[in-house]
Amino acid sequence: MRTASVQLKSENSVERDVSAGATVRQHVLIVGGLAASLTNFRGPLIKAMLAAGHRVTAAAGDDDAQVAKTLRSWGAEFEHVKLARAGMNPIADIGSI
C-alpha cells in the first residue's frame, strides 16, 4: 500500500499529495443510537467502506452481541459507548466524547 501525505492548508481545507495509483485508506467511525441501526440501516454503507479497503469501527449506546458478531463477520469493529440518545444537557453529553 502506498502512503499519502496530508497537509493542513486552513481550518477547513486539507490537501492530499497522493502519487499515481495510490489509495488513501481511512479509519471510519460510525455512531448509532441503537446497535441494530448499524446493521439494519448503515449496513450497506459499512460494507461499501470495507470493500473500498477502509477500516470501519461502529459504535452504539447499547451493547448488542448479535450486532457485534455480524459487524465482526463483515470485517468491522464494534464498540459500546456511553450515549444518552435523548440527551438535552450539553454538559452531561460531553462525557460521551
DALIN-V546593 format. One record per pair of residues at least 6 apart in sequence whose C-alpha atoms are under 6 Angstrom apart, sorted by sequence separation. I is the first residue (numbers start at 0). J is the second residue. D is the distance in Angstrom with one decimal. If there is no record, write none. Layout:
I|J|D / I|J|D
This chain:
7|13|4.8 / 6|13|6.0 / 6|14|5.4 / 5|14|5.9 / 5|15|4.7 / 67|77|5.5 / 4|15|6.0 / 4|16|5.4 / 3|16|5.8 / 82|95|5.8 / 3|17|4.9 / 81|95|5.7 / 62|79|5.5 / 56|75|5.7 / 58|77|5.6 / 60|79|5.9 / 1|21|5.4 / 55|75|5.1 / 56|76|4.6 / 57|77|4.9 / 58|78|4.6 / 59|79|5.4 / 60|80|5.2 / 56|77|5.7 / 58|79|5.6 / 59|80|5.8 / 60|81|5.5 / 60|82|4.9 / 34|59|5.0 / 33|59|5.6 / 26|53|6.0 / 30|57|5.9 / 32|59|5.4 / 33|60|6.0 / 34|61|6.0 / 25|53|5.2 / 26|54|4.6 / 27|55|4.8 / 28|56|4.9 / 29|57|4.8 / 30|58|4.7 / 31|59|4.9 / 32|60|5.5 / 24|53|5.1 / 26|55|5.8 / 28|57|5.7 / 30|59|5.7 / 32|84|5.8
